[in-house]
Each structure stands twice: as structure tokens, then as C-alpha cells.
Amino acid sequence: MLRIHIVHVGTIKEKYLTDAVAEYEKRLSAYCTLDNISVKEEKLSDKPSAAETANAVRREGERILAALPQRAYNIALCVEGKQCSSEAFSRRISDIANEGFSDICLIIGGSDGLSDEVKSACRMRLSISEMTFPHQLMRVILLEQLYRAFNIAAGGKYHK
């Protein structure tokens, strides 16, 4: 069974989002083993300088790199990544598994994004949308798209 790791910065505090995460985790259990890995989010001042923000992204990036599973196919979720349809995402997940990877790691950065070092450690850069989403909500969106991708691959009726 394919193992999906989601490395994300920070934790979700809102109950409606934690409930959604739990629901998609339950649904995904039919298709894969899911591993959520949370890394500490850097706290910034109310009006951080560019240098303070860059240092926070760098420190979060160091924690992300330390948390990446060995031998996984790493995918960075970032604005400069490639967008694809749900069907294309489903095919890509299947292709990665067919290439011999048993682990796929998807990485969600903090509110200021991912460091260049994290992006460089990834084989793929994925953009979910040109729109901006809170990084906590991004976890729910990613889980839903993973569920949709597996359901498409299995010939299910969830995707219409």
C-alpha cells in the first residue's frame, strides 16, 4: 500500500478544519497509509521585516528538511509549481507508484511559503491554484484532492 506523508508547518486550531482533516484521513485509509508530520511554525512580530521573514522561512525549511522521509518522492506545494487537473494529479500519483516509489511526501509551507532549499529537495513542484489559501486550509484541500485522485484511479463515483 502506498504511504503518503504530509509535512506541514504549524497545527490546525479551528475545529471545523480538524474535523475535515479527520474525515479525509478516514476516507484515505482505504487507499493508502497516511502520515501527518507537523513542524513548528516560527512566530513573527506584528510587522516583520523582510529579513525576519526570510529567517523564519529558512528555520522552518530546516525543520521540514529534517522531517522528510528517506527515499520518498517529494512534492513541494508552492505558487510557482505546475497546476494540473484532478485527473492529471491522479495519473501522476499512479505514475510515481509505478516508478517504484512506495512513499510520496507532499510539503505545505507556512504562511510565508517554502525555502529554496526545501523546493530544491523536491522532484516536483505543485500549485493547487493561482488563488491564495491559508496554509491550514491547504491541508484540507490537499487531503480532499488526494482522496479524489485515489478514487479516480479506482474508478469510483466520487469524482464527477
Contacts in CASP RR format, 6 or more apart in sequence:
PFRMAT RR
TARGET T0000
AUTHOR 0000-0000-0000
METHOD contacts of the structure
MODEL  1
MLRIHIVHVGTIKEKYLTDAVAEYEKRLSAYCTLDNISVKEEKLSDKPSA
AETANAVRREGERILAALPQRAYNIALCVEGKQCSSEAFSRRISDIANEG
FSDICLIIGGSDGLSDEVKSACRMRLSISEMTFPHQLMRVILLEQLYRAF
NIAAGGKYHK
1 31 0 8 1.000
1 32 0 8 1.000
1 33 0 8 1.000
2 31 0 8 1.000
2 32 0 8 1.000
2 33 0 8 1.000
2 93 0 8 1.000
2 97 0 8 1.000
2 102 0 8 1.000
2 103 0 8 1.000
2 104 0 8 1.000
3 32 0 8 1.000
3 33 0 8 1.000
3 34 0 8 1.000
3 35 0 8 1.000
3 102 0 8 1.000
3 103 0 8 1.000
3 104 0 8 1.000
4 28 0 8 1.000
4 32 0 8 1.000
4 33 0 8 1.000
4 34 0 8 1.000
4 35 0 8 1.000
4 103 0 8 1.000
4 104 0 8 1.000
4 105 0 8 1.000
4 106 0 8 1.000
4 146 0 8 1.000
5 35 0 8 1.000
5 36 0 8 1.000
5 37 0 8 1.000
5 68 0 8 1.000
5 69 0 8 1.000
5 72 0 8 1.000
5 103 0 8 1.000
5 104 0 8 1.000
5 105 0 8 1.000
5 106 0 8 1.000
6 34 0 8 1.000
6 35 0 8 1.000
6 36 0 8 1.000
6 37 0 8 1.000
6 105 0 8 1.000
6 106 0 8 1.000
6 107 0 8 1.000
6 108 0 8 1.000
6 139 0 8 1.000
6 142 0 8 1.000
6 143 0 8 1.000
7 37 0 8 1.000
7 39 0 8 1.000
7 64 0 8 1.000
7 67 0 8 1.000
7 68 0 8 1.000
7 105 0 8 1.000
7 106 0 8 1.000
7 107 0 8 1.000
7 108 0 8 1.000
8 36 0 8 1.000
8 37 0 8 1.000
8 38 0 8 1.000
8 39 0 8 1.000
8 107 0 8 1.000
8 108 0 8 1.000
8 109 0 8 1.000
8 110 0 8 1.000
8 135 0 8 1.000
8 138 0 8 1.000
8 139 0 8 1.000
9 38 0 8 1.000
9 39 0 8 1.000
9 40 0 8 1.000
9 41 0 8 1.000
9 60 0 8 1.000
9 63 0 8 1.000
9 64 0 8 1.000
9 108 0 8 1.000
9 109 0 8 1.000
9 110 0 8 1.000
9 135 0 8 1.000
10 38 0 8 1.000
10 39 0 8 1.000
10 40 0 8 1.000
10 41 0 8 1.000
10 110 0 8 1.000
10 135 0 8 1.000
10 136 0 8 1.000
11 38 0 8 1.000
11 41 0 8 1.000
12 18 0 8 1.000
12 21 0 8 1.000
12 136 0 8 1.000
12 139 0 8 1.000
13 136 0 8 1.000
14 136 0 8 1.000
17 136 0 8 1.000
17 137 0 8 1.000
17 139 0 8 1.000
17 140 0 8 1.000
20 140 0 8 1.000
20 143 0 8 1.000
20 144 0 8 1.000
21 36 0 8 1.000
21 139 0 8 1.000
21 140 0 8 1.000
21 143 0 8 1.000
24 140 0 8 1.000
24 143 0 8 1.000
24 144 0 8 1.000
24 146 0 8 1.000
24 147 0 8 1.000
25 34 0 8 1.000
25 36 0 8 1.000
25 143 0 8 1.000
27 147 0 8 1.000
28 34 0 8 1.000
28 143 0 8 1.000
28 146 0 8 1.000
28 147 0 8 1.000
28 150 0 8 1.000
30 150 0 8 1.000
31 147 0 8 1.000
31 150 0 8 1.000
31 151 0 8 1.000
31 154 0 8 1.000
32 146 0 8 1.000
32 150 0 8 1.000
35 69 0 8 1.000
37 67 0 8 1.000
39 60 0 8 1.000
39 61 0 8 1.000
39 63 0 8 1.000
39 64 0 8 1.000
39 67 0 8 1.000
40 60 0 8 1.000
40 63 0 8 1.000
41 60 0 8 1.000
41 110 0 8 1.000
42 55 0 8 1.000
42 56 0 8 1.000
42 57 0 8 1.000
42 59 0 8 1.000
42 60 0 8 1.000
44 52 0 8 1.000
44 53 0 8 1.000
44 56 0 8 1.000
45 52 0 8 1.000
48 56 0 8 1.000
53 112 0 8 1.000
56 112 0 8 1.000
57 110 0 8 1.000
57 112 0 8 1.000
57 113 0 8 1.000
57 114 0 8 1.000
57 115 0 8 1.000
58 115 0 8 1.000
58 117 0 8 1.000
60 109 0 8 1.000
60 110 0 8 1.000
60 115 0 8 1.000
61 114 0 8 1.000
61 115 0 8 1.000
61 117 0 8 1.000
61 118 0 8 1.000
62 115 0 8 1.000
62 117 0 8 1.000
64 107 0 8 1.000
64 109 0 8 1.000
64 114 0 8 1.000
64 115 0 8 1.000
64 118 0 8 1.000
65 117 0 8 1.000
65 118 0 8 1.000
65 121 0 8 1.000
68 74 0 8 1.000
68 105 0 8 1.000
68 107 0 8 1.000
68 121 0 8 1.000
69 103 0 8 1.000
69 105 0 8 1.000
71 101 0 8 1.000
71 103 0 8 1.000
72 101 0 8 1.000
72 103 0 8 1.000
72 104 0 8 1.000
72 105 0 8 1.000
73 96 0 8 1.000
73 99 0 8 1.000
73 101 0 8 1.000
73 103 0 8 1.000
73 104 0 8 1.000
73 105 0 8 1.000
73 123 0 8 1.000
73 124 0 8 1.000
74 105 0 8 1.000
74 107 0 8 1.000
74 121 0 8 1.000
74 122 0 8 1.000
74 123 0 8 1.000
74 124 0 8 1.000
75 104 0 8 1.000
75 105 0 8 1.000
75 106 0 8 1.000
75 107 0 8 1.000
75 122 0 8 1.000
75 123 0 8 1.000
75 124 0 8 1.000
75 125 0 8 1.000
75 126 0 8 1.000
76 107 0 8 1.000
76 114 0 8 1.000
76 118 0 8 1.000
76 119 0 8 1.000
76 122 0 8 1.000
76 124 0 8 1.000
76 125 0 8 1.000
76 126 0 8 1.000
77 106 0 8 1.000
77 107 0 8 1.000
77 108 0 8 1.000
77 109 0 8 1.000
77 114 0 8 1.000
77 125 0 8 1.000
77 126 0 8 1.000
77 127 0 8 1.000
77 128 0 8 1.000
77 138 0 8 1.000
77 142 0 8 1.000
78 113 0 8 1.000
78 114 0 8 1.000
78 119 0 8 1.000
78 125 0 8 1.000
78 126 0 8 1.000
78 127 0 8 1.000
79 127 0 8 1.000
79 130 0 8 1.000
79 132 0 8 1.000
80 125 0 8 1.000
80 127 0 8 1.000
81 125 0 8 1.000
81 126 0 8 1.000
81 127 0 8 1.000
82 124 0 8 1.000
82 125 0 8 1.000
82 126 0 8 1.000
82 127 0 8 1.000
83 126 0 8 1.000
83 127 0 8 1.000
83 128 0 8 1.000
83 129 0 8 1.000
83 130 0 8 1.000
84 92 0 8 1.000
84 126 0 8 1.000
86 145 0 8 1.000
86 148 0 8 1.000
86 149 0 8 1.000
86 152 0 8 1.000
86 159 0 8 1.000
87 152 0 8 1.000
87 159 0 8 1.000
89 126 0 8 1.000
89 145 0 8 1.000
89 148 0 8 1.000
89 149 0 8 1.000
90 148 0 8 1.000
90 149 0 8 1.000
90 150 0 8 1.000
90 152 0 8 1.000
90 153 0 8 1.000
91 153 0 8 1.000
92 124 0 8 1.000
93 104 0 8 1.000
93 146 0 8 1.000
93 149 0 8 1.000
93 150 0 8 1.000
93 153 0 8 1.000
94 153 0 8 1.000
96 104 0 8 1.000
97 104 0 8 1.000
106 126 0 8 1.000
106 142 0 8 1.000
106 146 0 8 1.000
107 114 0 8 1.000
107 118 0 8 1.000
107 122 0 8 1.000
108 135 0 8 1.000
108 138 0 8 1.000
108 139 0 8 1.000
108 142 0 8 1.000
109 118 0 8 1.000
109 135 0 8 1.000
110 135 0 8 1.000
111 134 0 8 1.000
111 135 0 8 1.000
113 135 0 8 1.000
119 125 0 8 1.000
128 138 0 8 1.000
128 141 0 8 1.000
128 142 0 8 1.000
128 145 0 8 1.000
133 141 0 8 1.000
147 158 0 8 1.000
148 158 0 8 1.000
148 159 0 8 1.000
151 157 0 8 1.000
151 158 0 8 1.000
151 159 0 8 1.000
152 158 0 8 1.000
152 159 0 8 1.000
END
